[in-house]
C-alpha cells in the first residue's frame, strides 16, 4: 500500500505526444502519484517554477525548446530530480543527457513497470539518509548527514540527490573498494544491477569529481579501481 506521502508527490510530465502523455499520466496516477502533463518546454519551465514538482519526466524532442536546453536551464537554479525520456536510446545521447544534469535516462519504448520503478527509486533516493552516523570527514571533505550538506575545504557543495548518495556511500566506506554493482545497488536500486547499466554510474561519478576534486584528471578523493569500482582513500576522522 502506498503511503500518504507518496500519494502527495507531484510528477510533471513534459511530453508533446498526446497519447504517450496520457498513458504515462495514467500509469503514475494509478501508482499513487499526482501526475500532470505539459507539451512544450516553455510551459514546462513555467510549471516547474510555480508548481515545484517532486520529479520531472522530460522528453527531449519538444516542439519549441530542445529538452536538453530545458534541463540545463533548470539545473542553473535547481537540483529537482529529472528523468530524461527519449525515443533515441543511443549510448552517446544518454551520456549527453546525464552530463547535462539528468538523474536518469529512460529510452522509448519502455514498460509501465519500468517507468514506475525508476520514478520510485529516484524519489526514494531523495529521502534516503544513512543511519547511525551523523557526520563524516575525509581530509578536507565533510558531510553533515542530518542537514544533507557537504563541504570541501570549507566551501559548500551543491549536489544532486544522486551525487549525494554516491558521496555518502564512498565516504562511509573510505579506505575500501566499492564495486560498480554495490554503488548501483545502493544509489540507484537492484534493477540497475540486473541491467548492468554502468554509464549512469560513470557519468555521475565524473560530475561528482568536478565538484570535489582540485584536479579531476588526477583524483585524490574518488579513485578508479580499473574493472572493479571506486575507492576513497582513508584518513577518515
N, C-alpha and C positions, 0 to 999 in steps of 0.2 A: 504494500500500500504506500502511496506517495504521501510525503509529509506536507503540512500546510505551507512550509517554507518553499518546497518545490513547486507547489501549485501557484505561488505568487511570483515565481520567477518569469520575467518577460523576455521573450526572444523576438528580435527583429529580423525578418527575412527580406533580403534585398535581391529580388529576382524579377526579371522582366517578362518571363514566360508565365502567363496566367495559370495554365494548367499545372505547371510544376509548383508554383507558389501555393496554389490551393491544396495540392497533395501534401506538401511539407507542413503547411499550417494545420491541416487535419491531423497528421501524424503527431505533431508536437502537442496540440491541444488534447488529443487522446492520451498522451503520455503524462498529462497533468500540468503542462506549461501554458502560459498565455502568449500565443503567437500572433504577430501582426506582420503583414507583408506590404512592401512598397516596391515600385518598379523602376525607379531611377536613382542615380547617385545623388542628385541634388536633394531630392526628398529624403533620402536616407540620411544625409548629413544633418538635415534639419531635425529629423526624428531622433537621431542619436543625441543631439544637443538638448532636446526638450523632453523626450521620453526617458532617456537614460536607461536603456535596456540592460539586462544582465548578460546578454550574449547576442552577437550578430552573426547570421549566416549570410555571407556576401558572395554573390555571383560576380564573376569577372567581366562577363560580356553584357554590360549595361548600355542602353541606347544613348546616353548623354555623356557620362563621365566613366572613364575606364575604372574598373573595380580596384585595380592596384592603386590608382590615384586617390580613390576614396579611402582605402586602407592607410596609405601614407599620411593623408591629411588627418585622419582620426588619431594616428599614432603620435602626431606632434603635441597633442594635449592629453591623451588618454591611453590607458592600458586596458581598456574594455576588451574582454575576451572575444575574439573573432575567428570564425572558421571560414576559410575561403572555399567556395564551391565552383567547380569549373567543368565544362564539357570536354576540355582538353587536359588529360591527366598525364601529359608527358613529364618526365622527371625534371627537366630544366624549368618548366613553368611552375612546378611545385616548389622547387628551391627558390625561385624568384619571389614567389608569394610569401614563403617563410622568412626570407631575408628582409622583406619589406615590413614584417611585423606580424604576420598571421600566426595564430597559435596552433592551427591545424589546417590540413588541406584535404578536401573530400572530392574525388573525381566522380563525374556522372558517367554512366548511371550508377546509383547507389541503392542499397536496400533500405527499407524503412527502419529495420532493426539496427543497422549500422549507423544511420543518422542519429537516432535517439541515443544510442550508446556513446557516440562521440560527444554529443551535447552534454549528456550527463557526466561523462568523465571530465570534461573541461570545467564544468560548473563545480564539481566536487573538488577539483584542484584548487579553486579559489578559496574554498573554505578550509582546506586541509591545513592543519597545524600539528607538527610533531609533538609528541607527548614527552613528559619528564623534564627535558632541558628547556630553559628559558632564554639563555644566551650562549652563543657560540663565538669563538675567536680563533682565527688562524692568522698569525702575524698581524698585519695591519687591516685585515678583513674581519669585520664584526657583524653579527646578526642578532637582532633583538626579536626573538620569536613572537612574544605576545603582541608586539606592535607591528610585526611583519615588516621590519625595516632593516636594511643592510647598509653598511658604510664601509668605505675603503679609504684609508689614510684620512679619516675624519670627514670625508665627503659622502653624502647620502647617494645611494644608487637607486635609479628608477628602473624597477624590474617588472616584467610581465609576470602573471601567475606561473607560467611555465618556467621562466628563468629563476624565479624564487624557489620553485620546487627542486630544480636542479641544484641550486646553490645549497639549500638545506641538506639535501642528500649527500652531496660531496663533502660538506663541512662536517656532518655527523660521522662520516667515515674517513676523516682526514688520516692520511698515512696508509690507507688501504686502497686496493684496486676496487673500483665499482664497475662491473661489466656493463656492456651495452644493454643486455637484456634486463639486468637489475634496474638500470635507470629508466628504461621504457616501462617496466612494470610499476615502479614506484610513482613516476611522474605522469605517465600517460594512461597506464592500465594494461591489463593482461591481453586485451585484444591486439595491442600494438606488438607485443612479443610474438603472438601467433602469426601476425602478418610479416614479421621481420622487417618492419619499416624503420630503417636506420637514418634515412635522410632527414626526418623531422628532428631526430636527436642531434645529428651533426650540425645542422643549421642553427639550432637553438644554443648549442654549446659555443658555436662561433660567435653568436650575438652576445652571449654572456661574457665571453673573453674580451670582447671590445669594451665592455663596461668595467671589467675587473682588472685586466692586465695593463701594465705600463707599456709592454710591447707584446701584443697578441701573437706575433710570429715566434716569440720565444717565451712562452707562458711559464710563470712561476707558481701559479695557483691551480690551474686546471691543465694537467699534463696528460697527453695522449699516451696510452699504452697500446701500441700498434696491434690491431687484430683482436683486442680484448675489451678495452673500455677506457676509463679515465681515472686518474688518481690525483688527489690534492695532497701534496707533501705535508708532513706533520708539522710540528711546532704549534700544536693546538693547545690553547690555555683554557 
